[in-house]
C-alpha cells in the first residue's frame, strides 16, 4: 500500500495496471449521454501521481493512449482553467491549485473524518506507523484522512488524497468484504473483467479474506504491493445509506509479522472503531461485520 522508493520496478509496473486512467472510459463508449471529451480531460488529470508529479505531453499520450493532438488540446484547456500548471523551460505539466480547491469542500463535509482524527492520532502514537481512513473511488480506495509518524515512517507511504487499489490491499479487501452481497459480487465481477492480471495474482487472496472476515472482522496484507509495507484494516459504516469507509494501520513489514498485526495492532484498531461508535451514540453505527470482529 505504498507509493515510494520501497517498491521494486516490477511492483511499480504492476501498480500502474491498477490505475490506468483511460480504462474507465472504455465501458462508456457508445453511450450518447456520456461526455467523452470531459472524460478524457479527467483521465489526463488522473495520470499524475506522487511517483509522476510532472509529465510531458508524450508521457500523457503513453499513459492514456490518446493521440498527440487530443492530448495537446486537453492540456492547453486544463492549463487555461488552472487545473494544470506548466513549467516553461521543461514544458512539463503538474497539477494546478484548482484541483486542490475542488477537493477541499468534499473533505470539509466528511463528518467521520473530522470525528476520527484525534482517535487516529492516538492510535498512530501507539503503533508508530500510519493510520488511514479511506473511501472507495471506483476500483481504488482514496485516503481522506491520515495520521502518521514522519520520523518513523516514509512520508509518501500514506497521505491524504493517495489512492491504493481495492485489489491486493488490506483496506480494499476490508471494504469489499463489508459490502452487501450484491455490491460485493458486482465489485468482484468488475475486478475480474477490468484487471485480469492483478486478479490472477490477488483474486484468490481476496476471496479467502472475504471468507475469514466473517470471523475476524479484519483483513491483512503483508508485503503485497511493497516488500516494505504491511497493513491491517477494518471497515466502518456510518448511518444506513451513508457511504462505507475503512480504517487501515500501515506499518513497516520489517518490524511486524502477521502474528504481531493480529495480536498487537488489531486490538488497538478495534478500540478506535468502538471509540467512534461510543462517541456518536445513535449517530454512528458500526457495520455488522466490523461489530462481529470487535467482540
C-alpha positions as a Markdown table, in Angstrom:
| # | Residue | x | y | z |
|---|---|---|---|---|
| 1 | Unk | 0.0 | 0.0 | 0.0 |
| 2 | Unk | 2.8 | 2.4 | -0.7 |
| 3 | Unk | 3.9 | 4.9 | -3.2 |
| 4 | Unk | 7.6 | 5.3 | -2.9 |
| 5 | Unk | 11.1 | 4.1 | -3.1 |
| 6 | Unk | 10.4 | 0.7 | -1.5 |
| 7 | Unk | 8.5 | -0.6 | -4.5 |
| 8 | Unk | 10.6 | -2.8 | -6.9 |
| 9 | Unk | 10.4 | -2.0 | -10.6 |
| 10 | Unk | 8.1 | -4.9 | -11.3 |
| 11 | Unk | 5.8 | -3.7 | -8.5 |
| 12 | Unk | 5.7 | -0.2 | -9.9 |
| 13 | Unk | 4.7 | -1.6 | -13.3 |
| 14 | Unk | 2.0 | -3.8 | -11.6 |
| 15 | Unk | 0.7 | -0.8 | -9.6 |
| 16 | Unk | 0.3 | 1.2 | -12.9 |
| 17 | Unk | -2.0 | -1.6 | -14.2 |
| 18 | Unk | -4.4 | -0.9 | -11.3 |
| 19 | Unk | -4.8 | 2.8 | -12.1 |
| 20 | Unk | -4.9 | 3.0 | -15.9 |
| 21 | Unk | -6.6 | 6.5 | -16.3 |
| 22 | Unk | -8.1 | 5.7 | -19.6 |
| 23 | Unk | -9.5 | 2.3 | -18.7 |
| 24 | Unk | -12.7 | 3.7 | -17.1 |
| 25 | Unk | -13.7 | 5.3 | -20.4 |
| 26 | Unk | -14.0 | 2.1 | -22.3 |
| 27 | Unk | -17.3 | 1.0 | -20.8 |
| 28 | Unk | -18.9 | 4.3 | -21.8 |
| 29 | Unk | -18.1 | 4.2 | -25.5 |
| 30 | Unk | -21.3 | 4.4 | -27.4 |
| 31 | Unk | -23.3 | 5.9 | -24.5 |
| 32 | Unk | -24.9 | 9.1 | -26.0 |
| 33 | Unk | -25.3 | 10.7 | -22.6 |
| 34 | Unk | -21.6 | 10.4 | -21.7 |
| 35 | Unk | -19.4 | 13.4 | -22.4 |
| 36 | Unk | -16.3 | 11.7 | -23.8 |
| 37 | Unk | -14.3 | 14.9 | -24.0 |
| 38 | Unk | -14.8 | 15.7 | -20.4 |
| 39 | Unk | -14.0 | 12.1 | -19.5 |
| 40 | Unk | -10.7 | 12.4 | -21.4 |
| 41 | Unk | -9.8 | 15.6 | -19.6 |
| 42 | Unk | -10.3 | 13.9 | -16.3 |
| 43 | Unk | -8.3 | 10.9 | -17.5 |
| 44 | Unk | -5.4 | 13.3 | -18.1 |
| 45 | Unk | -5.6 | 14.6 | -14.5 |
| 46 | Unk | -5.5 | 11.0 | -13.2 |
| 47 | Unk | -2.2 | 10.4 | -14.9 |
| 48 | Unk | -0.4 | 12.5 | -12.3 |
| 49 | Unk | 0.7 | 10.7 | -9.1 |
| 50 | Unk | 3.2 | 11.0 | -6.3 |
| 51 | Unk | 5.6 | 9.0 | -8.4 |
| 52 | Unk | 4.9 | 11.1 | -11.5 |
| 53 | Unk | 4.2 | 14.6 | -10.3 |
| 54 | Unk | 5.3 | 16.2 | -13.6 |
| 55 | Unk | 4.5 | 14.9 | -17.1 |
| 56 | Unk | 5.2 | 15.9 | -20.7 |
| 57 | Unk | 2.5 | 15.6 | -23.4 |
| 58 | Unk | 4.3 | 12.4 | -24.7 |
| 59 | Unk | 4.1 | 10.9 | -21.2 |
| 60 | Unk | 0.3 | 11.5 | -21.1 |
| 61 | Unk | -0.1 | 10.1 | -24.6 |
| 62 | Unk | 1.7 | 6.9 | -23.4 |
| 63 | Unk | -0.5 | 6.6 | -20.3 |
| 64 | Unk | -3.8 | 7.3 | -21.9 |
| 65 | Unk | -3.4 | 6.1 | -25.5 |
| 66 | Unk | -4.9 | 9.3 | -26.7 |
| 67 | Unk | -3.4 | 10.8 | -29.9 |
| 68 | Unk | -0.9 | 13.7 | -29.6 |
| 69 | Unk | -3.4 | 16.4 | -30.9 |
| 70 | Unk | -6.0 | 15.4 | -28.4 |
| 71 | Unk | -3.6 | 15.5 | -25.5 |
| 72 | Unk | -2.3 | 18.9 | -26.7 |
| 73 | Unk | -5.8 | 20.4 | -26.7 |
| 74 | Unk | -6.7 | 18.8 | -23.3 |
| 75 | Unk | -3.5 | 20.1 | -21.6 |
| 76 | Unk | -3.9 | 23.6 | -23.1 |
| 77 | Unk | -7.5 | 23.7 | -21.8 |
| 78 | Unk | -6.6 | 22.4 | -18.3 |
| 79 | Unk | -3.8 | 24.9 | -18.0 |
| 80 | Unk | -6.1 | 27.7 | -19.1 |
| 81 | Unk | -8.6 | 26.7 | -16.3 |
| 82 | Unk | -6.0 | 26.3 | -13.6 |
| 83 | Unk | -6.2 | 22.5 | -13.3 |
| 84 | Unk | -2.6 | 22.1 | -14.7 |
| 85 | Unk | 0.4 | 24.3 | -14.3 |
| 86 | Unk | 3.2 | 24.3 | -16.8 |
| 87 | Unk | 7.0 | 24.6 | -16.3 |
| 88 | Unk | 8.1 | 26.7 | -19.2 |
| 89 | Unk | 11.7 | 25.6 | -19.5 |
| 90 | Unk | 10.9 | 21.8 | -19.5 |
| 91 | Unk | 7.4 | 22.1 | -20.9 |
| 92 | Unk | 6.2 | 19.6 | -18.4 |
| 93 | Unk | 2.9 | 19.8 | -16.6 |
| 94 | Unk | 1.9 | 19.4 | -12.9 |
| 95 | Unk | -1.4 | 19.6 | -11.2 |
| 96 | Unk | -2.6 | 23.1 | -10.5 |
| 97 | Unk | -4.2 | 24.6 | -7.4 |
| 98 | Unk | -7.7 | 24.4 | -8.9 |
| 99 | Unk | -7.5 | 20.6 | -8.4 |
| 100 | Unk | -6.9 | 21.1 | -4.7 |
| 101 | Unk | -9.6 | 23.7 | -4.4 |
| 102 | Unk | -12.1 | 21.4 | -5.9 |
| 103 | Unk | -11.4 | 18.6 | -3.4 |
| 104 | Unk | -11.5 | 20.8 | -0.3 |
| 105 | Unk | -15.3 | 21.1 | 0.0 |
| 106 | Unk | -15.6 | 17.3 | 0.0 |
| 107 | Unk | -13.0 | 16.9 | 2.8 |
| 108 | Unk | -14.6 | 19.5 | 5.0 |
| 109 | Unk | -18.0 | 17.8 | 4.8 |
| 110 | Unk | -16.8 | 14.3 | 5.7 |
| 111 | Unk | -18.1 | 14.2 | 9.3 |
| 112 | Unk | -16.4 | 10.9 | 10.0 |
| 113 | Unk | -13.0 | 12.2 | 9.0 |
| 114 | Unk | -13.3 | 15.1 | 11.5 |
| 115 | Unk | -14.5 | 12.9 | 14.3 |
| 116 | Unk | -11.9 | 10.2 | 13.7 |
| 117 | Unk | -8.9 | 12.5 | 13.6 |
| 118 | Unk | -8.0 | 12.6 | 17.3 |
| 119 | Unk | -8.5 | 8.9 | 17.8 |
| 120 | Unk | -6.4 | 8.2 | 14.7 |
| 121 | Unk | -3.6 | 10.4 | 16.1 |
| 122 | Unk | -3.7 | 8.5 | 19.4 |
| 123 | Unk | -3.5 | 5.1 | 17.6 |
| 124 | Unk | -0.7 | 6.4 | 15.4 |
| 125 | Unk | 1.3 | 7.3 | 18.5 |
| 126 | Unk | 0.9 | 3.7 | 19.8 |
| 127 | Unk | 1.8 | 1.8 | 16.7 |
| 128 | Unk | 4.4 | 4.1 | 15.1 |
| 129 | Unk | 3.3 | 3.9 | 11.5 |
| 130 | Unk | 0.3 | 5.4 | 9.7 |
| 131 | Unk | -3.4 | 5.3 | 10.4 |
| 132 | Unk | -5.5 | 5.9 | 7.3 |
| 133 | Unk | -9.2 | 6.5 | 6.7 |
| 134 | Unk | -10.2 | 5.6 | 3.1 |
| 135 | Unk | -13.3 | 5.7 | 0.9 |
| 136 | Unk | -13.9 | 4.0 | -2.4 |
| 137 | Unk | -13.2 | 5.6 | -5.7 |
| 138 | Unk | -14.3 | 3.0 | -8.3 |
| 139 | Unk | -11.6 | 0.3 | -8.2 |
| 140 | Unk | -9.4 | 2.2 | -5.7 |
| 141 | Unk | -9.5 | 3.4 | -2.1 |
| 142 | Unk | -8.6 | 7.0 | -1.5 |
| 143 | Unk | -7.3 | 8.2 | 1.8 |
| 144 | Unk | -9.3 | 11.2 | 3.1 |
| 145 | Unk | -7.5 | 11.4 | 6.5 |
| 146 | Unk | -4.1 | 10.2 | 7.5 |
| 147 | Unk | -2.2 | 10.4 | 10.8 |
| 148 | Unk | 1.4 | 9.3 | 10.6 |
| 149 | Unk | 4.7 | 9.5 | 12.3 |
| 150 | Unk | 7.1 | 11.2 | 9.8 |
| 151 | Unk | 10.2 | 10.3 | 11.8 |
| 152 | Unk | 9.2 | 6.6 | 11.9 |
| 153 | Unk | 7.5 | 6.2 | 8.5 |
| 154 | Unk | 8.4 | 7.0 | 4.9 |
| 155 | Unk | 6.5 | 10.2 | 4.1 |
| 156 | Unk | 4.9 | 9.1 | 0.8 |
| 157 | Unk | 3.7 | 5.8 | 2.1 |
| 158 | Unk | 0.4 | 7.3 | 3.2 |
| 159 | Unk | -1.1 | 10.7 | 2.6 |
| 160 | Unk | -4.4 | 12.4 | 2.1 |
| 161 | Unk | -5.5 | 12.0 | -1.5 |
| 162 | Unk | -3.4 | 9.0 | -2.2 |
| 163 | Unk | -5.2 | 6.2 | -4.0 |
| 164 | Unk | -4.4 | 2.5 | -3.5 |
| 165 | Unk | -6.0 | -0.5 | -5.3 |
| 166 | Unk | -9.1 | -2.3 | -4.0 |
| 167 | Unk | -7.4 | -5.5 | -5.0 |
| 168 | Unk | -4.3 | -6.6 | -3.1 |
| 169 | Unk | -4.6 | -4.2 | -0.2 |
| 170 | Unk | -5.9 | -4.7 | 3.3 |
| 171 | Unk | -8.1 | -1.6 | 3.2 |
| 172 | Unk | -9.5 | -2.6 | -0.2 |
| 173 | Unk | -10.3 | -6.2 | 0.8 |
| 174 | Unk | -11.9 | -5.0 | 4.1 |
| 175 | Unk | -14.1 | -2.6 | 2.2 |
| 176 | Unk | -15.2 | -5.3 | -0.3 |
| 177 | Unk | -15.8 | -7.9 | 2.5 |
| 178 | Unk | -18.1 | -5.4 | 4.3 |
| 179 | Unk | -20.2 | -4.6 | 1.3 |
| 180 | Unk | -23.7 | -6.2 | 1.0 |
| 181 | Unk | -23.7 | -9.4 | -1.1 |
| 182 | Unk | -25.0 | -7.8 | -4.3 |
| 183 | Unk | -22.5 | -4.9 | -4.2 |
| 184 | Unk | -19.6 | -7.2 | -3.3 |
| 185 | Unk | -20.3 | -9.5 | -6.2 |
| 186 | Unk | -20.6 | -6.6 | -8.6 |
| 187 | Unk | -17.2 | -5.3 | -7.5 |
| 188 | Unk | -15.6 | -8.8 | -7.8 |
| 189 | Unk | -17.0 | -9.2 | -11.4 |
| 190 | Unk | -15.7 | -5.8 | -12.3 |
| 191 | Unk | -12.2 | -6.6 | -10.9 |
| 192 | Unk | -12.1 | -9.9 | -12.8 |
| 193 | Unk | -13.1 | -8.2 | -16.1 |
| 194 | Unk | -11.1 | -5.0 | -16.0 |
| 195 | Unk | -8.0 | -6.2 | -14.1 |
| 196 | Unk | -7.3 | -9.7 | -15.3 |
| 197 | Unk | -3.6 | -9.7 | -14.4 |
| 198 | Unk | -3.9 | -8.3 | -10.9 |
| 199 | Unk | -6.9 | -10.6 | -10.4 |
| 200 | Unk | -4.8 | -13.6 | -11.3 |
| 201 | Unk | -2.3 | -12.6 | -8.6 |
| 202 | Unk | -4.7 | -11.4 | -5.8 |
| 203 | Unk | -8.1 | -12.8 | -6.6 |
| 204 | Unk | -7.7 | -15.9 | -4.5 |
| 205 | Unk | -6.4 | -13.9 | -1.6 |
| 206 | Unk | -9.4 | -11.6 | -1.8 |
| 207 | Unk | -11.9 | -14.5 | -1.8 |
| 208 | Unk | -10.0 | -16.0 | 1.2 |
| 209 | Unk | -10.1 | -12.7 | 3.0 |
| 210 | Unk | -13.8 | -12.4 | 2.4 |
| 211 | Unk | -14.4 | -15.8 | 3.9 |
| 212 | Unk | -12.2 | -15.2 | 7.0 |
| 213 | Unk | -13.6 | -11.7 | 7.5 |
| 214 | Unk | -16.9 | -13.2 | 8.8 |
| 215 | Unk | -14.9 | -14.5 | 11.9 |
| 216 | Unk | -12.1 | -12.0 | 12.2 |
| 217 | Unk | -13.7 | -8.7 | 11.1 |
| 218 | Unk | -10.4 | -7.5 | 9.6 |
| 219 | Unk | -8.1 | -8.0 | 6.5 |
| 220 | Unk | -4.3 | -8.1 | 6.4 |
| 221 | Unk | -1.9 | -7.5 | 3.6 |
| 222 | Unk | 1.7 | -8.4 | 4.1 |
| 223 | Unk | 4.4 | -7.2 | 1.6 |
| 224 | Unk | 1.9 | -7.4 | -1.2 |
| 225 | Unk | 2.3 | -4.2 | -3.3 |
| 226 | Unk | 5.5 | -3.3 | -1.5 |
| 227 | Unk | 8.1 | -5.5 | 0.2 |
| 228 | Unk | 8.5 | -2.9 | 3.0 |
| 229 | Unk | 4.8 | -2.4 | 4.0 |
| 230 | Unk | 2.2 | -4.4 | 5.8 |
| 231 | Unk | -1.3 | -3.3 | 6.8 |
| 232 | Unk | -4.3 | -4.4 | 8.8 |
| 233 | Unk | -7.8 | -2.9 | 8.1 |
| 234 | Unk | -11.3 | -2.8 | 9.3 |
| 235 | Unk | -14.4 | -1.3 | 7.7 |
| 236 | Unk | -16.6 | 1.3 | 9.3 |
| 237 | Unk | -20.2 | 2.1 | 8.3 |
| 238 | Unk | -22.0 | 5.3 | 9.4 |
| 239 | Unk | -25.8 | 5.5 | 9.5 |
| 240 | Unk | -27.7 | 3.4 | 7.0 |
| 241 | Unk | -27.5 | 4.9 | 3.5 |
| 242 | Unk | -24.2 | 6.6 | 4.2 |
| 243 | Unk | -21.0 | 5.5 | 2.3 |
| 244 | Unk | -19.0 | 2.7 | 3.7 |
| 245 | Unk | -15.4 | 3.6 | 4.8 |
| 246 | Unk | -12.5 | 1.7 | 6.1 |
| 247 | Unk | -9.6 | 2.3 | 8.5 |
| 248 | Unk | -6.1 | 0.9 | 7.9 |
| 249 | Unk | -3.0 | 0.7 | 10.0 |
| 250 | Unk | 0.0 | 0.8 | 7.6 |
| 251 | Unk | 3.3 | -0.4 | 9.1 |
| 252 | Unk | 6.9 | -1.4 | 8.3 |
| 253 | Unk | 6.9 | -5.0 | 7.3 |
| 254 | Unk | 10.4 | -5.4 | 8.6 |
| 255 | Unk | 9.2 | -4.7 | 12.1 |
| 256 | Unk | 5.9 | -6.5 | 12.2 |
| 257 | Unk | 4.8 | -10.1 | 11.5 |
| 258 | Unk | 1.4 | -11.4 | 10.7 |
| 259 | Unk | 1.2 | -12.5 | 14.3 |
| 260 | Unk | 2.1 | -9.1 | 15.7 |
| 261 | Unk | -0.5 | -7.4 | 13.5 |
| 262 | Unk | -3.2 | -9.6 | 14.9 |
| 263 | Unk | -2.1 | -9.7 | 18.5 |
| 264 | Unk | -0.8 | -6.2 | 19.0 |
| 265 | Unk | -2.3 | -3.8 | 16.4 |
| 266 | Unk | -5.7 | -5.3 | 15.8 |
| 267 | Unk | -7.0 | -4.8 | 19.4 |
| 268 | Unk | -6.0 | -1.1 | 19.1 |
| 269 | Unk | -7.7 | -0.7 | 15.8 |
| 270 | Unk | -10.9 | -2.3 | 17.2 |
| 271 | Unk | -10.6 | 0.1 | 20.1 |
| 272 | Unk | -10.6 | 3.0 | 17.6 |
| 273 | Unk | -13.8 | 1.6 | 16.0 |
| 274 | Unk | -15.6 | 1.3 | 19.3 |
| 275 | Unk | -14.5 | 4.7 | 20.5 |
| 276 | Unk | -16.1 | 6.3 | 17.4 |
| 277 | Unk | -19.2 | 4.3 | 17.9 |
| 278 | Unk | -19.4 | 5.3 | 21.5 |
| 279 | Unk | -18.7 | 9.0 | 20.7 |
| 280 | Unk | -21.6 | 9.3 | 18.3 |
| 281 | Unk | -24.1 | 7.0 | 20.0 |
| 282 | Unk | -27.1 | 6.6 | 17.7 |
| 283 | Unk | -25.5 | 8.9 | 15.1 |
| 284 | Unk | -22.9 | 6.4 | 14.0 |
| 285 | Unk | -23.4 | 2.7 | 14.0 |
| 286 | Unk | -20.8 | 0.0 | 13.4 |
| 287 | Unk | -21.3 | -2.3 | 10.4 |
| 288 | Unk | -22.5 | -5.8 | 11.2 |
| 289 | Unk | -19.2 | -7.3 | 10.1 |
| 290 | Unk | -17.0 | -4.9 | 12.0 |
| 291 | Unk | -19.1 | -5.3 | 15.1 |
| 292 | Unk | -18.6 | -9.0 | 14.9 |
| 293 | Unk | -14.9 | -8.5 | 14.6 |
| 294 | Unk | -14.8 | -6.1 | 17.5 |
| 295 | Unk | -16.2 | -8.5 | 20.0 |
